[in-house]
Amino acid sequence: MVSLILRNMARAALGLVVLVALTPILWTTLGAFKQLRDIVTPIPKLFFTPTLENFATILGNPTIRDGLVNSVIVVAVAVGIGAALGIPAAHTLARHARRYGDDVQFFVLSLRFMPPVAIAIPFIVIYLDLGIYDSLGGLILVYLVTTISTVIWLAVPAFDRVPREIEEAAAMEGCTEAEVFWRFSLPIAAPSLFGALVFTFVLVWNELLLALTLAAQNATLPVVAASITSLGKEVPWGVINAATVVLVLPPLVFIGLLMGLINTMVRGGGRAKG
């Protein structure tokens, strides 16, 4: 009886935490469909006539559309290259560089210690000299510092949890090192790598300071969204809420696509082991 009460209390507490965490998201989503007078009213309105004007303003603005496209291109390429280089590097560290693995992991983690403001000005000077300032390629290059280091840091523990016996058995069956990695190690570690890639994607998708200092015409969506502070004399809260919803949608799409890819890899790995 006592255990049942404690279990129900734990569930209630968990439900309360989830509700508190989701309330700002739900309130922002509601605000995206409200007119300004329904948002600034002293008494919050839960029942109102929804409108798509805020989204029409967002999607009808060429600056915002360009910012969305720029963000998708820059983040997709940076995360893709970061995964392509970081995941094999993490496997190598986990299996073949244990003597120096901890030092290398600390080094790549230390790249995340640097505040963006400390590297923004040097990158501006370098990019101006190279002629790649205010370009998508320049943003991709600077984001690679984040994506590669973060993927390596988070992927090494994932490969550490892959049983060595499976890899050794595959090698004894004549599999090359590349085949062992693709057919066995990667599918087994894929569920853990999911969190690493999602964290990396969200990290660079929401990055503001570097994008603000290294791009002007080719601004990303966070920069454009941050610049929407006023239209006329009033703060367009509905437009800001709609911009927030638009900013959140691509990571959700990325998570869905990545989950499908990882599920396919896991099923393929299961058939390979069988």
C-alpha positions as CSV (number, residue, x, y, z in Angstrom):
1,M,0.0,0.0,0.0
2,V,2.8,2.4,0.9
3,S,4.7,1.5,-2.2
4,L,1.6,2.2,-4.3
5,I,1.1,5.6,-2.7
6,L,4.8,6.5,-3.3
7,R,4.6,5.3,-6.9
8,N,1.5,7.4,-7.5
9,M,3.2,10.4,-5.9
10,A,6.2,9.9,-8.1
11,R,4.0,9.8,-11.2
12,A,2.1,12.9,-10.1
13,A,5.4,14.8,-9.5
14,L,6.7,13.6,-12.9
15,G,3.5,14.8,-14.6
16,L,3.8,18.2,-12.9
17,V,7.4,18.6,-14.0
18,V,6.4,17.7,-17.6
19,L,3.5,20.2,-17.4
20,V,5.8,23.0,-16.2
21,A,8.3,22.2,-18.9
22,L,5.7,22.1,-21.7
23,T,3.7,25.1,-20.6
24,P,5.9,27.8,-22.2
25,I,6.0,25.8,-25.4
26,L,2.2,25.4,-25.5
27,W,1.7,29.1,-24.6
28,T,4.1,30.2,-27.4
29,T,2.2,28.0,-29.9
30,L,-1.1,29.5,-28.8
31,G,0.3,33.0,-29.1
32,A,1.4,32.3,-32.7
33,F,-2.3,31.9,-33.6
34,K,-3.5,35.0,-31.7
35,Q,-4.0,38.5,-32.8
36,L,-2.0,41.2,-30.9
37,R,-5.0,42.4,-28.9
38,D,-5.6,38.8,-27.6
39,I,-2.0,38.6,-26.5
40,V,-1.6,41.9,-24.6
41,T,-4.9,41.6,-22.8
42,P,-4.5,41.8,-19.0
43,I,-6.4,38.6,-18.6
44,P,-4.9,35.7,-20.6
45,K,-7.3,34.3,-23.2
46,L,-7.5,30.6,-23.7
47,F,-10.5,30.9,-26.0
48,F,-10.0,33.1,-29.1
49,T,-10.5,33.3,-32.8
50,P,-7.3,31.8,-34.3
51,T,-5.5,33.6,-37.1
52,L,-2.8,32.7,-39.6
53,E,-1.7,36.3,-40.1
54,N,1.4,35.9,-38.0
55,F,2.6,32.9,-40.0
56,A,1.7,34.7,-43.2
57,T,3.9,37.6,-42.1
58,I,6.7,35.3,-41.3
59,L,6.6,33.1,-44.4
60,G,5.8,36.1,-46.6
61,N,9.0,37.9,-45.5
62,P,11.8,37.1,-47.9
63,T,14.4,37.8,-45.2
64,I,13.0,35.2,-42.9
65,R,12.6,32.7,-45.8
66,D,16.2,33.2,-46.7
67,G,17.3,32.9,-43.1
68,L,15.4,29.6,-42.8
69,V,17.0,28.2,-46.0
70,N,20.5,29.4,-44.9
71,S,20.1,27.7,-41.5
72,V,19.0,24.4,-43.0
73,I,21.9,24.4,-45.5
74,V,24.6,25.5,-43.0
75,V,23.4,23.2,-40.1
76,A,22.8,20.2,-42.3
77,V,26.2,20.4,-43.9
78,A,28.0,21.1,-40.7
79,V,26.3,18.3,-38.8
80,G,26.7,15.9,-41.7
81,I,30.4,16.6,-42.0
82,G,30.8,16.5,-38.3
83,A,29.1,13.1,-38.1
84,A,31.1,11.7,-41.0
85,L,34.4,12.7,-39.5
86,G,33.6,12.6,-35.8
87,I,31.9,9.2,-35.5
88,P,34.8,7.2,-37.1
89,A,37.3,9.2,-35.1
90,A,35.4,8.4,-31.9
91,H,35.4,4.7,-32.8
92,T,39.2,4.8,-33.4
93,L,39.7,6.5,-30.0
94,A,37.5,4.0,-28.3
95,R,39.3,1.0,-29.8
96,H,42.8,1.9,-30.9
97,A,44.0,4.9,-29.0
98,R,43.2,4.2,-25.4
99,R,46.6,5.4,-24.2
100,Y,46.0,8.9,-25.5
101,G,42.2,8.7,-25.8
102,D,41.5,10.6,-22.6
103,D,43.8,13.4,-23.6
104,V,42.3,13.7,-27.1
105,Q,38.8,13.7,-25.6
106,F,39.8,16.5,-23.2
107,F,41.2,18.4,-26.1
108,V,38.1,18.2,-28.2
109,L,36.0,19.0,-25.2
110,S,38.2,22.0,-24.5
111,L,37.2,23.4,-27.9
112,R,33.7,23.8,-26.4
113,F,35.1,25.8,-23.4
114,M,36.0,28.7,-25.7
115,P,33.4,31.4,-25.5
116,P,32.2,32.4,-29.0
117,V,33.0,36.0,-28.4
118,A,36.7,35.0,-28.0
119,I,36.9,33.5,-31.5
120,A,34.5,35.8,-33.3
121,I,36.8,38.7,-33.9
122,P,39.8,36.5,-35.1
123,F,37.5,34.7,-37.5
124,I,36.2,38.0,-38.9
125,V,39.8,39.1,-39.6
126,I,40.7,35.7,-41.2
127,Y,37.5,35.5,-43.2
128,L,38.0,39.1,-44.5
129,D,41.5,38.2,-45.7
130,L,40.3,35.0,-47.3
131,G,37.3,36.6,-48.9
132,I,34.8,34.3,-47.3
133,Y,33.2,36.7,-44.8
134,D,29.4,36.7,-45.0
135,S,29.3,33.4,-46.8
136,L,27.6,30.1,-46.0
137,G,30.9,28.3,-46.5
138,G,32.5,30.5,-43.8
139,L,29.7,29.7,-41.3
140,I,30.0,26.0,-42.1
141,L,33.7,26.0,-41.4
142,V,33.3,27.7,-38.0
143,Y,30.4,25.4,-37.1
144,L,32.6,22.4,-37.9
145,V,34.7,23.2,-34.8
146,T,31.5,22.7,-32.7
147,T,30.1,19.7,-34.5
148,I,33.2,17.6,-34.9
149,S,34.3,18.2,-31.3
150,T,30.9,17.6,-29.8
151,V,30.3,14.4,-31.8
152,I,33.6,12.9,-30.8
153,W,33.1,13.8,-27.2
154,L,29.7,12.2,-27.0
155,A,30.3,9.3,-29.4
156,V,33.4,7.8,-27.7
157,P,31.3,6.5,-24.7
158,A,28.8,5.0,-27.1
159,F,31.5,2.9,-28.8
160,D,33.0,2.0,-25.4
161,R,29.8,0.2,-24.6
162,V,29.9,-1.9,-27.8
163,P,31.1,-5.4,-26.7
164,R,34.6,-6.1,-28.0
165,E,33.8,-9.8,-28.4
166,I,31.4,-9.0,-31.3
167,E,34.0,-7.1,-33.2
168,E,36.6,-9.8,-32.5
169,A,34.2,-12.5,-33.7
170,A,33.5,-10.5,-36.9
171,A,37.2,-10.0,-37.5
172,M,37.8,-13.8,-37.1
173,E,35.1,-14.4,-39.7
174,G,37.2,-12.4,-42.2
175,C,35.5,-9.0,-41.9
176,T,37.7,-6.0,-42.6
177,E,38.0,-3.2,-40.1
178,A,35.6,-1.1,-42.2
179,E,33.1,-3.9,-42.4
180,V,33.3,-4.5,-38.6
181,F,32.6,-0.8,-38.1
182,W,29.7,-0.4,-40.6
183,R,28.0,-3.8,-40.0
184,F,28.4,-4.3,-36.3
185,S,29.9,-1.4,-34.2
186,L,27.9,1.4,-35.8
187,P,24.4,-0.3,-35.6
188,I,25.0,-1.3,-32.0
189,A,26.1,2.2,-31.0
190,A,23.4,3.9,-33.1
191,P,20.8,4.4,-30.3
192,S,23.5,6.2,-28.2
193,L,24.7,8.2,-31.1
194,F,21.1,9.5,-31.7
195,G,21.4,11.7,-28.6
196,A,24.8,12.9,-29.7
197,L,23.6,14.0,-33.1
198,V,20.5,15.6,-31.8
199,F,22.4,17.6,-29.2
200,T,24.9,18.7,-31.8
201,F,22.2,19.7,-34.2
202,V,20.3,21.8,-31.7
203,L,23.6,23.3,-30.5
204,V,24.5,24.8,-33.9
205,W,20.9,25.4,-35.0
206,N,20.4,27.8,-32.1
207,E,23.8,29.4,-32.4
208,L,23.5,33.2,-32.5
209,L,26.7,35.1,-31.8
210,L,29.0,33.6,-34.4
211,A,26.2,33.8,-37.1
212,L,25.6,37.4,-36.1
213,T,29.2,38.4,-36.4
214,L,30.3,36.4,-39.4
215,A,27.3,36.9,-41.7
216,A,25.3,40.0,-42.7
217,Q,23.4,39.3,-45.9
218,N,23.5,35.5,-45.5
219,A,22.0,35.6,-42.0
220,T,20.7,32.4,-40.4
221,L,17.2,32.1,-38.9
222,P,18.2,32.7,-35.2
223,V,19.8,36.0,-36.3
224,V,16.7,37.0,-38.3
225,A,14.3,35.9,-35.5
226,A,16.3,37.9,-32.9
227,S,16.0,41.0,-35.1
228,I,12.2,40.9,-35.1
229,T,11.7,43.2,-32.1
230,S,9.3,45.8,-33.5
231,L,7.1,46.5,-36.5
232,G,5.9,50.0,-36.2
233,K,5.4,51.2,-32.7
234,E,4.3,47.9,-31.0
235,V,6.2,44.7,-30.3
236,P,4.7,42.1,-32.7
237,W,4.3,39.3,-30.1
238,G,2.2,37.2,-32.4
239,V,4.9,37.4,-35.1
240,I,7.6,36.6,-32.6
241,N,5.7,33.6,-31.4
242,A,5.2,32.4,-35.0
243,A,8.9,32.9,-35.7
244,T,9.7,30.8,-32.6
245,V,7.4,28.0,-33.8
246,V,9.1,28.1,-37.3
247,L,12.5,28.0,-35.6
248,V,11.5,24.8,-33.6
249,L,10.1,22.8,-36.5
250,P,13.3,21.9,-38.4
251,P,14.9,20.2,-35.3
252,L,11.7,18.2,-34.9
253,V,11.9,17.1,-38.5
254,F,15.6,16.3,-38.1
255,I,14.8,14.2,-35.0
256,G,12.1,12.2,-36.9
257,L,14.4,11.5,-39.9
258,L,17.3,10.5,-37.7
259,M,15.1,8.2,-35.7
260,G,14.0,6.5,-38.9
261,L,17.6,6.2,-40.1
262,I,18.8,4.7,-36.8
263,N,15.9,2.2,-36.6
264,T,16.9,1.1,-40.1
265,M,20.5,0.7,-39.0
266,V,19.6,-1.2,-35.9
267,R,17.4,-3.6,-37.8
268,G,20.2,-4.1,-40.3
269,G,22.7,-4.7,-37.5
270,G,20.4,-7.3,-36.0
271,R,20.2,-9.2,-39.3
272,A,24.0,-9.0,-39.6
273,K,24.5,-10.5,-36.2
274,G,22.0,-13.2,-36.9
